[in-house]
Amino acid sequence: MKNLQHLFDNNMEWAKDIHEKNPDFFSDLSKQQNPEYLWIGCSDSRVPANQIVNLPPGEVFVHRNIANVVVHSDLNCLSVIQYAVEVLKVKHIIVCGHYGCGGVKASMEDDDHGLIDNWLCHIKDVERFNVNELESLSDCEKLDRMCELNVVEQVSNVRNTSVVRNALRNGVELSVHGWIYNINNGILKDLDVC
C-alpha cells in the first residue's frame, strides 16, 4: 500500500500557516458551526466551494455529488438540506453547477457508463424537458446550455423538497439560488432563478 505522507505534510504546513496568521483560528472554528450558506455542487475536484467564493472554513456547509443533482429519493442530500435549514439555519441554498461537467456530458451520450447511468437518468430528463431549445445548438453550446438547465432543474427540486417548502411556509428567511461556474476563467454566473 502506498503511503500518503505528502498529504499529511501538506496538512501540517497548511495548519501551521493558518496558525501563524491567526493563532485563535482553530480554537474559534471548533466552538461552533454557523454558516449562512449551503452549497450543493458537483464532486468535480476543480470546483471547491469555499475557494470559489473566497470564504474560510466554517462559512459554507457543502454537499457534493456527480453533476450537483438533487432528487427526492436521495436521503443523503435531503438530510443535508434538512440539517442546514433546521439546525444550522442557513439563509441561502446555492446550487452550483459548472460548464464542461462530465456528468452532464455523460448523460448526453448513448454509451453505457455502468452504475452511474442510474444517477444520470435524472439529467437525461432535463434534456428531454428542453429538447426543443437544445436541438438547434452545436454540441459545445448544447453541453453548456445543458449544464445551465441542469442547475435550473435542481433549484426547482430543492425548492420542492418538504424541508424547504415547510421552512418557507413558516416564514423562515431562506433563498435558493442557481449559479454556474466557469472552470476556464474561475468566474461564477448567477442564472437568475432565485
Accessible surface in RSA format (square Angstrom, percent):
REM  Atomic radii and reference values for relative SASA: ProtOr
REM  Chains: A
REM  Algorithm: Lee & Richards
REM  Probe-radius: 1.40
REM  Slices: 20
REM RES _ NUM      All-atoms   Total-Side   Main-Chain    Non-polar    All polar
REM                ABS   REL    ABS   REL    ABS   REL    ABS   REL    ABS   REL
RES MET A   1   240.77 124.7 150.36  99.5  90.41 215.3 127.86 108.7 112.91 149.6
RES LYS A   2   169.00  82.4 145.32  89.2  23.68  56.4 101.57  91.4  67.44  71.8
RES ASN A   3   107.68  74.3  87.98  85.0  19.70  47.4  40.60  97.7  67.09  64.8
RES LEU A   4    90.52  50.4  86.91  62.2   3.61   9.1  86.91  61.0   3.61   9.7
RES GLN A   5    90.85  50.8  90.32  66.0   0.53   1.3  41.93  89.3  48.92  37.1
RES HIS A   6    99.86  54.6  95.43  66.3   4.43  11.3  68.64  70.7  31.23  36.3
RES LEU A   7    91.02  50.7  85.41  61.1   5.61  14.1  85.89  60.3   5.13  13.8
RES PHE A   8   132.13  66.1 130.93  81.1   1.20   3.1 131.78  79.9   0.35   1.0
RES ASP A   9    77.06  54.0  70.13  69.8   6.93  16.4  27.63  65.0  49.43  49.3
RES ASN A  10    89.51  61.7  83.19  80.4   6.32  15.2  25.17  60.6  64.34  62.2
RES ASN A  11    75.43  52.0  70.23  67.9   5.20  12.5  20.89  50.3  54.54  52.7
RES MET A  12   133.43  69.1 130.98  86.7   2.45   5.8 104.73  89.0  28.69  38.0
RES GLU A  13    94.34  54.2  92.35  69.9   2.00   4.8  43.03  83.2  51.32  41.9
RES TRP A  14   113.67  45.6 109.15  52.8   4.51  10.6  93.76  50.0  19.90  32.3
RES ALA A  15    31.02  28.5  29.54  45.6   1.49   3.4  30.11  42.4   0.91   2.4
RES LYS A  16   116.22  56.7 108.41  66.5   7.81  18.6  65.18  58.7  51.04  54.4
RES ASP A  17    53.51  37.5  51.97  51.7   1.54   3.6  12.06  28.4  41.45  41.3
RES ILE A  18    35.50  20.2  35.22  26.2   0.28   0.7  35.38  25.5   0.12   0.3
RES HIS A  19    97.62  53.4  97.10  67.5   0.52   1.3  61.93  63.8  35.68  41.5
RES GLU A  20   115.00  66.0  82.92  62.7  32.08  76.4  43.22  83.6  71.77  58.6
RES LYS A  21   170.72  83.3 133.68  82.0  37.04  88.2  92.32  83.1  78.40  83.5
RES ASN A  22    64.12  44.2  62.28  60.2   1.84   4.4  18.18  43.7  45.94  44.4
RES PRO A  23    88.20  64.3  75.60  68.9  12.61  45.8  75.60  62.4  12.61  78.4
RES ASP A  24    83.78  58.7  83.63  83.2   0.14   0.3   8.78  20.7  74.99  74.8
RES PHE A  25    31.69  15.9  29.88  18.5   1.82   4.7  30.89  18.7   0.81   2.3
RES PHE A  26    69.02  34.5  65.42  40.5   3.60   9.4  65.71  39.8   3.32   9.5
RES SER A  27    56.05  47.4  47.02  62.8   9.03  20.8  45.74  97.4  10.31  14.4
RES ASP A  28    76.93  53.9  69.45  69.1   7.49  17.7  27.69  65.2  49.25  49.1
RES LEU A  29    59.29  33.0  46.07  33.0  13.22  33.2  51.78  36.4   7.51  20.2
RES SER A  30    94.20  79.6  53.02  70.8  41.18  94.9  50.27 107.0  43.93  61.6
RES LYS A  31   155.08  75.7 119.52  73.3  35.56  84.7  86.79  78.1  68.29  72.7
RES GLN A  32   126.73  70.9 108.58  79.4  18.15  43.2  39.97  85.1  86.75  65.8
RES GLN A  33    88.24  49.3  68.09  49.8  20.15  48.0  26.35  56.1  61.89  46.9
RES ASN A  34   102.02  70.4  84.86  82.0  17.17  41.3  12.07  29.0  89.96  86.9
RES PRO A  35     3.22   2.3   0.95   0.9   2.27   8.3   1.41   1.2   1.81  11.2
RES GLU A  36    91.02  52.3  89.32  67.6   1.69   4.0  24.41  47.2  66.60  54.4
RES TYR A  37    69.60  32.5  69.60  39.6   0.00   0.0  28.87  21.7  40.72  50.2
RES LEU A  38     0.00   0.0   0.00   0.0   0.00   0.0   0.00   0.0   0.00   0.0
RES TRP A  39     1.37   0.5   1.37   0.7   0.00   0.0   0.87   0.5   0.50   0.8
RES ILE A  40     0.09   0.1   0.09   0.1   0.00   0.0   0.09   0.1   0.00   0.0
RES GLY A  41     0.23   0.3   0.00   N/A   0.23   0.3   0.23   0.6   0.00   0.0
RES CYS A  42     7.37   5.6   6.86   7.7   0.51   1.2   0.04   0.1   7.33   7.9
RES SER A  43    49.27  41.6  32.59  43.5  16.68  38.4  24.06  51.2  25.22  35.3
RES ASP A  44    29.92  21.0  16.97  16.9  12.95  30.6  15.83  37.2  14.09  14.1
RES SER A  45   103.18  87.2  74.25  99.1  28.94  66.7  49.64 105.7  53.54  75.0
RES ARG A  46   127.34  53.5 112.81  57.5  14.53  34.6  60.53  82.7  66.80  40.5
RES VAL A  47     0.71   0.5   0.37   0.3   0.35   0.8   0.37   0.3   0.35   0.9
RES PRO A  48    41.55  30.3  40.75  37.1   0.80   2.9  41.55  34.3   0.00   0.0
RES ALA A  49     4.45   4.1   1.59   2.5   2.85   6.5   1.59   2.2   2.85   7.6
RES ASN A  50    35.51  24.5  33.63  32.5   1.88   4.5  20.19  48.6  15.32  14.8
RES GLN A  51   137.55  76.9 115.78  84.6  21.77  51.8  45.67  97.2  91.88  69.7
RES ILE A  52    31.85  18.1   2.99   2.2  28.86  69.6  10.33   7.4  21.51  58.4
RES VAL A  53    41.87  27.5  21.07  19.1  20.80  50.1  27.87  24.2  14.00  38.0
RES ASN A  54   133.45  92.0 116.33 112.4  17.12  41.2  27.02  65.0 106.43 102.9
RES LEU A  55    57.99  32.3  49.47  35.4   8.52  21.4  51.18  35.9   6.82  18.3
RES PRO A  56    65.10  47.4  57.39  52.3   7.71  28.0  64.58  53.3   0.52   3.3
RES PRO A  57    55.01  40.1  47.02  42.9   7.99  29.1  51.72  42.7   3.29  20.5
RES GLY A  58    28.70  35.4   0.00   N/A  28.70  35.4  15.13  41.5  13.57  30.4
RES GLU A  59    71.69  41.2  71.65  54.2   0.03   0.1   4.39   8.5  67.29  54.9
RES VAL A  60    15.30  10.1   1.71   1.5  13.59  32.8   1.71   1.5  13.59  36.9
RES PHE A  61    39.14  19.6  37.78  23.4   1.36   3.5  39.14  23.7   0.00   0.0
RES VAL A  62    56.29  37.0  28.95  26.2  27.34  65.9  28.95  25.2  27.34  74.2
RES HIS A  63    17.56   9.6  14.40  10.0   3.16   8.1  11.22  11.6   6.33   7.4
RES ARG A  64    81.73  34.3  58.02  29.6  23.70  56.4  23.11  31.6  58.61  35.5
RES ASN A  65    19.95  13.8  16.23  15.7   3.73   9.0  19.95  48.0   0.00   0.0
RES ILE A  66    69.87  39.8  69.07  51.5   0.80   1.9  69.07  49.7   0.80   2.2
RES ALA A  67     0.13   0.1   0.00   0.0   0.13   0.3   0.10   0.1   0.03   0.1
RES ASN A  68     1.17   0.8   1.17   1.1   0.00   0.0   0.00   0.0   1.17   1.1
RES VAL A  69     0.02   0.0   0.02   0.0   0.00   0.0   0.02   0.0   0.00   0.0
RES VAL A  70     0.00   0.0   0.00   0.0   0.00   0.0   0.00   0.0   0.00   0.0
RES VAL A  71    14.23   9.4  12.53  11.3   1.70   4.1  14.23  12.4   0.00   0.0
RES HIS A  72   101.31  55.4  80.91  56.2  20.41  52.2  70.91  73.1  30.40  35.4
RES SER A  73    92.25  78.0  65.51  87.4  26.74  61.6  52.54 111.9  39.71  55.6
RES ASP A  74    24.30  17.0  17.24  17.2   7.06  16.7   9.67  22.8  14.63  14.6
RES LEU A  75   131.60  73.3 127.55  91.3   4.05  10.2 127.80  89.8   3.80  10.2
RES ASN A  76    97.75  67.4  84.67  81.8  13.08  31.5  30.35  73.0  67.41  65.2
RES CYS A  77     0.13   0.1   0.13   0.1   0.00   0.0   0.00   0.0   0.13   0.1
RES LEU A  78    37.98  21.2  36.56  26.2   1.43   3.6  37.08  26.0   0.90   2.4
RES SER A  79    65.01  54.9  58.61  78.2   6.40  14.7  34.02  72.4  30.99  43.4
RES VAL A  80    27.04  17.8  24.82  22.5   2.23   5.4  26.98  23.4   0.06   0.2
RES ILE A  81     0.31   0.2   0.31   0.2   0.00   0.0   0.31   0.2   0.00   0.0
RES GLN A  82    83.63  46.8  83.63  61.1   0.00   0.0   9.19  19.6  74.44  56.5
RES TYR A  83    92.35  43.1  89.94  51.2   2.41   6.3  61.61  46.3  30.74  37.9
RES ALA A  84     0.00   0.0   0.00   0.0   0.00   0.0   0.00   0.0   0.00   0.0
RES VAL A  85     4.55   3.0   2.29   2.1   2.26   5.4   2.30   2.0   2.24   6.1
RES GLU A  86    81.76  46.9  70.17  53.1  11.59  27.6  31.30  60.5  50.46  41.2
RES VAL A  87    89.94  59.2  68.58  62.1  21.36  51.5  72.65  63.1  17.29  46.9
RES LEU A  88    12.14   6.8   6.47   4.6   5.67  14.2   8.76   6.1   3.38   9.1
RES LYS A  89   123.25  60.1 117.11  71.9   6.14  14.6  79.09  71.2  44.16  47.0
RES VAL A  90     1.29   0.9   0.00   0.0   1.29   3.1   0.00   0.0   1.29   3.5
RES LYS A  91    69.72  34.0  68.83  42.2   0.89   2.1  31.88  28.7  37.84  40.3
RES HIS A  92    52.92  28.9  52.92  36.8   0.00   0.0  32.27  33.3  20.65  24.0
RES ILE A  93     0.00   0.0   0.00   0.0   0.00   0.0   0.00   0.0   0.00   0.0
RES ILE A  94     7.60   4.3   7.60   5.7   0.00   0.0   7.60   5.5   0.00   0.0
RES VAL A  95     0.00   0.0   0.00   0.0   0.00   0.0   0.00   0.0   0.00   0.0
RES CYS A  96     0.09   0.1   0.00   0.0   0.09   0.2   0.00   0.0   0.09   0.1
RES GLY A  97     1.97   2.4   0.00   N/A   1.97   2.4   1.97   5.4   0.00   0.0
RES HIS A  98     1.20   0.7   0.22   0.2   0.98   2.5   0.00   0.0   1.20   1.4
RES TYR A  99    37.41  17.5  33.90  19.3   3.52   9.1  28.72  21.6   8.70  10.7
RES GLY A 100    37.76  46.6   0.00   N/A  37.76  46.6  24.47  67.2  13.29  29.8
RES CYS A 101     1.90   1.4   1.90   2.1   0.00   0.0   1.40   3.6   0.50   0.5
RES GLY A 102    45.39  56.0   0.00   N/A  45.39  56.0  36.32  99.7   9.06  20.3
RES GLY A 103     9.80  12.1   0.00   N/A   9.80  12.1   3.12   8.6   6.68  15.0
RES VAL A 104     1.85   1.2   1.85   1.7   0.00   0.0   1.85   1.6   0.00   0.0
RES LYS A 105   105.60  51.5 105.45  64.7   0.15   0.4  66.30  59.7  39.30  41.9
RES ALA A 106    17.43  16.0  15.38  23.7   2.06   4.7  16.06  22.6   1.38   3.7
RES SER A 107     0.26   0.2   0.00   0.0   0.26   0.6   0.15   0.3   0.10   0.1
RES MET A 108    47.77  24.7  19.75  13.1  28.03  66.7  20.17  17.1  27.60  36.6
RES GLU A 109    52.87  30.4  45.18  34.2   7.69  18.3  27.80  53.8  25.07  20.5
RES ASP A 110   151.24 105.9 113.41 112.9  37.83  89.5  40.14  94.5 111.10 110.8
RES ASP A 111    95.62  67.0  81.92  81.5  13.70  32.4  21.02  49.5  74.61  74.4
RES ASP A 112   127.61  89.4  93.31  92.9  34.30  81.1  42.64 100.3  84.97  84.7
RES HIS A 113    63.69  34.8  34.95  24.3  28.73  73.5  39.26  40.5  24.42  28.4
RES GLY A 114    40.84  50.4   0.00   N/A  40.84  50.4  35.04  96.2   5.79  13.0
RES LEU A 115   156.92  87.4 140.63 100.6  16.29  41.0 145.31 102.1  11.61  31.2
RES ILE A 116    58.18  33.1  50.83  37.9   7.35  17.7  55.98  40.3   2.20   6.0
RES ASP A 117    40.29  28.2  35.83  35.7   4.45  10.5  25.24  59.4  15.04  15.0
RES ASN A 118    99.16  68.4  89.36  86.4   9.80  23.6  31.93  76.8  67.23  65.0
RES TRP A 119    59.48  23.9  56.71  27.4   2.76   6.5  58.32  31.1   1.15   1.9
RES LEU A 120     0.61   0.3   0.61   0.4   0.00   0.0   0.61   0.4   0.00   0.0
RES CYS A 121    55.96  42.3  55.57  62.0   0.39   0.9  27.89  70.7  28.07  30.3
RES HIS A 122    56.04  30.6  51.25  35.6   4.79  12.2  30.68  31.6  25.36  29.5
RES ILE A 123     0.00   0.0   0.00   0.0   0.00   0.0   0.00   0.0   0.00   0.0
RES LYS A 124    82.74  40.4  78.54  48.2   4.20  10.0  63.90  57.5  18.84  20.1
RES ASP A 125    49.37  34.6  49.35  49.1   0.02   0.0   3.81   9.0  45.56  45.4
RES VAL A 126     0.90   0.6   0.90   0.8   0.00   0.0   0.90   0.8   0.00   0.0
RES GLU A 127    34.02  19.5  34.02  25.7   0.00   0.0  13.32  25.8  20.70  16.9
RES ARG A 128   150.30  63.1 136.22  69.4  14.09  33.5  73.74 100.8  76.56  46.4
RES PHE A 129   115.67  57.9  79.24  49.1  36.43  94.8  85.83  52.0  29.84  85.4
RES ASN A 130    36.74  25.3  31.78  30.7   4.96  11.9   4.96  11.9  31.78  30.7
RES VAL A 131    80.87  53.2  80.39  72.8   0.48   1.2  80.49  69.9   0.38   1.0
RES ASN A 132   121.10  83.5 108.45 104.8  12.65  30.5  31.41  75.6  89.69  86.7
RES GLU A 133    76.17  43.7  60.23  45.6  15.94  38.0  45.98  88.9  30.20  24.7
RES LEU A 134     2.12   1.2   1.63   1.2   0.50   1.3   1.63   1.1   0.50   1.3
RES GLU A 135   126.98  72.9  91.83  69.5  35.15  83.7  37.75  73.0  89.23  72.9
RES SER A 136    99.81  84.3  61.46  82.0  38.35  88.3  51.81 110.3  48.00  67.2
RES LEU A 137    55.51  30.9  41.09  29.4  14.42  36.3  41.09  28.9  14.42  38.8
RES SER A 138    61.07  51.6  45.59  60.8  15.48  35.7  52.21 111.2   8.86  12.4
RES ASP A 139   125.73  88.1 116.55 116.0   9.18  21.7  38.96  91.7  86.77  86.5
RES CYS A 140    93.18  70.5  84.63  94.4   8.56  20.1  36.46  92.4  56.72  61.2
RES GLU A 141    93.25  53.5  88.18  66.7   5.07  12.1  34.63  67.0  58.63  47.9
RES LYS A 142    52.23  25.5  52.23  32.0   0.00   0.0   9.68   8.7  42.55  45.3
RES LEU A 143    29.20  16.3  29.20  20.9   0.00   0.0  29.20  20.5   0.00   0.0
RES ASP A 144    52.72  36.9  52.72  52.5   0.00   0.0  11.14  26.2  41.58  41.5
RES ARG A 145    74.25  31.2  72.89  37.2   1.36   3.2  21.52  29.4  52.73  32.0
RES MET A 146     0.00   0.0   0.00   0.0   0.00   0.0   0.00   0.0   0.00   0.0
RES CYS A 147     2.34   1.8   0.99   1.1   1.35   3.2   1.20   3.0   1.14   1.2
RES GLU A 148    18.59  10.7  18.59  14.1   0.00   0.0   0.72   1.4  17.87  14.6
RES LEU A 149    13.67   7.6  11.81   8.4   1.86   4.7  11.81   8.3   1.86   5.0
RES ASN A 150     1.50   1.0   1.50   1.4   0.00   0.0   0.00   0.0   1.50   1.4
RES VAL A 151     0.12   0.1   0.12   0.1   0.00   0.0   0.12   0.1   0.00   0.0
RES VAL A 152    53.43  35.2  52.09  47.2   1.35   3.2  52.09  45.3   1.35   3.7
RES GLU A 153    50.36  28.9  49.20  37.2   1.16   2.8   5.97  11.6  44.38  36.2
RES GLN A 154     1.49   0.8   1.49   1.1   0.00   0.0   0.00   0.0   1.49   1.1
RES VAL A 155     2.18   1.4   2.18   2.0   0.00   0.0   2.18   1.9   0.00   0.0
RES SER A 156    45.15  38.2  42.99  57.4   2.17   5.0  20.68  44.0  24.47  34.3
RES ASN A 157    28.28  19.5  28.28  27.3   0.01   0.0   0.72   1.7  27.56  26.6
RES VAL A 158     0.00   0.0   0.00   0.0   0.00   0.0   0.00   0.0   0.00   0.0
RES ARG A 159   119.54  50.2 115.21  58.7   4.34  10.3  13.57  18.6 105.97  64.2
RES ASN A 160    71.64  49.4  69.34  67.0   2.31   5.6  11.97  28.8  59.67  57.7
RES THR A 161     5.16   3.7   1.83   1.9   3.32   7.9   5.16   6.9   0.00   0.0
RES SER A 162    62.84  53.1  57.76  77.1   5.08  11.7  28.25  60.2  34.59  48.5
RES VAL A 163    19.48  12.8  17.64  16.0   1.84   4.4  18.84  16.4   0.64   1.7
RES VAL A 164     0.00   0.0   0.00   0.0   0.00   0.0   0.00   0.0   0.00   0.0
RES ARG A 165   107.71  45.2 102.54  52.3   5.17  12.3  38.65  52.8  69.06  41.9
RES ASN A 166    62.65  43.2  62.42  60.3   0.23   0.6  15.44  37.2  47.21  45.6
RES ALA A 167     8.36   7.7   3.34   5.2   5.02  11.4   7.82  11.0   0.54   1.4
RES LEU A 168    83.24  46.4  65.97  47.2  17.27  43.4  66.64  46.8  16.60  44.7
RES ARG A 169   165.21  69.4 128.13  65.3  37.08  88.3  72.95  99.7  92.27  55.9
RES ASN A 170   116.25  80.2  82.92  80.1  33.32  80.2  24.17  58.2  92.07  89.0
RES GLY A 171    66.87  82.5   0.00   N/A  66.87  82.5  36.44 100.0  30.42  68.1
RES VAL A 172    60.81  40.0  47.92  43.4  12.89  31.1  54.11  47.0   6.70  18.2
RES GLU A 173   123.05  70.6 109.44  82.8  13.61  32.4  52.63 101.8  70.42  57.5
RES LEU A 174    16.35   9.1   0.04   0.0  16.31  41.0   0.20   0.1  16.15  43.5
RES SER A 175    36.69  31.0  31.43  41.9   5.26  12.1   6.11  13.0  30.59  42.9
RES VAL A 176     8.05   5.3   3.68   3.3   4.38  10.6   3.68   3.2   4.38  11.9
RES HIS A 177    29.04  15.9  28.93  20.1   0.11   0.3  23.16  23.9   5.88   6.8
RES GLY A 178     0.17   0.2   0.00   N/A   0.17   0.2   0.00   0.0   0.17   0.4
RES TRP A 179    50.95  20.4  50.95  24.7   0.00   0.0  49.14  26.2   1.81   2.9
RES ILE A 180     0.24   0.1   0.00   0.0   0.24   0.6   0.00   0.0   0.24   0.7
RES TYR A 181    23.56  11.0  23.56  13.4   0.00   0.0   0.76   0.6  22.80  28.1
RES ASN A 182    37.00  25.5  36.96  35.7   0.04   0.1   4.45  10.7  32.55  31.5
RES ILE A 183    49.64  28.2  31.10  23.2  18.54  44.7  31.20  22.5  18.44  50.0
RES ASN A 184   142.05  98.0 104.65 101.1  37.40  90.1  28.93  69.6 113.12 109.3
RES ASN A 185    92.75  64.0  62.45  60.3  30.30  73.0  38.20  91.9  54.55  52.7
RES GLY A 186    35.92  44.3   0.00   N/A  35.92  44.3  17.06  46.8  18.86  42.2
RES ILE A 187   108.70  61.9 105.80  78.8   2.90   7.0 106.95  77.0   1.75   4.8
RES LEU A 188    50.59  28.2  30.13  21.6  20.47  51.5  30.13  21.2  20.47  55.1
RES LYS A 189   103.92  50.7  99.22  60.9   4.70  11.2  67.77  61.0  36.15  38.5
RES ASP A 190    74.97  52.5  58.21  57.9  16.76  39.6  25.55  60.1  49.42  49.3
RES LEU A 191    27.81  15.5   9.69   6.9  18.12  45.6  13.83   9.7  13.99  37.6
RES ASP A 192   124.99  87.6  95.67  95.2  29.32  69.3  34.30  80.7  90.70  90.5
RES VAL A 193    35.22  23.2  26.31  23.8   8.91  21.5  34.04  29.6   1.18   3.2
RES CYS A 194    95.73  72.4  45.13  50.3  50.60 118.9  32.21  81.6  63.51  68.5
END  Absolute sums over single chains surface
CHAIN  1 A    11435.6       9490.2       1945.4       6024.4       5411.3
END  Absolute sums over all chains
TOTAL         11435.6       9490.2       1945.4       6024.4       5411.3
